Structure formats: structure tokens, C-alpha cells
Amino acid sequence: MSLANLFAALRAAFPADLDACAIECADAGGLRYSWRDLERGTAMLANLVDSLELPPNSRIAVQTEKSV
């Protein structure tokens, strides 16, 4: 499956209302992220990786905290 198809499959599972809450952080004062926020953040990361002009089949490692 190509990355474009993977994103399409994931995006198809988003609710119709992109402004609905996707993530709510209880310990951060009720901070909320909508599905639109997730889509925008994903696009920003994809554009950043694309701007690196890496060779085909390059791998990228990502490390994040275990909580939001």
C-alpha cells in the first residue's frame, strides 16, 4: 500500500464533522484537538518530510512522549 493510499484509508475513517473532538487532554486543563487539527498537523509533518528531499525508500525515526 502506498503512503497516499494509507492516508486515504485513514482519512476515510474521520467523522463528517472535522471540528468534532478527536483528543481531549484531561490533565492539560481540558485542552482539545479536533479532527481538523489532526489533519492539519499531519499535513504539516508530511510537508516537512517532503522538504527534506530524502532519497527514495529513506526511513525516518520518530520519538514522542507517551502522553499528550
N, C-alpha and C positions, 0 to 999 in steps of 0.2 A: 504494500500500500504506500503510495507516495504521500509526502507530507501535506500536499494540497488536499488530497482525499481524506487524510486523517483529520485535518481541521474541519473539512466539510461535514464529516460524520459527527464530530463533537459539536459543531455549531448547530447542526440539525436537532440536537437534543436540548438546546436552550429553549426556555419558555418564550411564548409570543411577546410577553411584556418584558423587554430588556431592562426596564427600570425596576423590576421586582428585586427583592433582596436575594442575593446568592450566598453571601457570607456575613454573619453578624459576630462581632468580637465582643463577647460579654465582659471580658476583663479590660477592655480599652474604652470604657465609657459608652458602650453601645455603638461603636464605630461599625458602619455598614458598607458593604460593597455590592453594587448591583451587577447584573449580568452584563450590562453595557460597560461597566468599569472593567470587568474581566476581559471582555472582548477588546477594549481599547488597550489595556495593559499587554495583552498577548500580541497585538499588532505592533506595539512599540518595541517589544523584545524581538519580534521577528525582523523588524526593520533594522534594529541594531545589529543583529547577527548577519543580516544580508549586507550591511555596510562594511563588514569586516573583509569581504571579498575572499573568503576562505576557499581553498581548493575543494573540488567535488569530493564527497564522501568524508569530509572532515568530521570529527567528533567534538562535541562541546560538553564539558562537565559543569554541573550547577550544584551549588551547595546553599541550602537555606535553613533557617531556623525551623524547628518542628511545630511551631505555633505561629498564628497570625499576629 
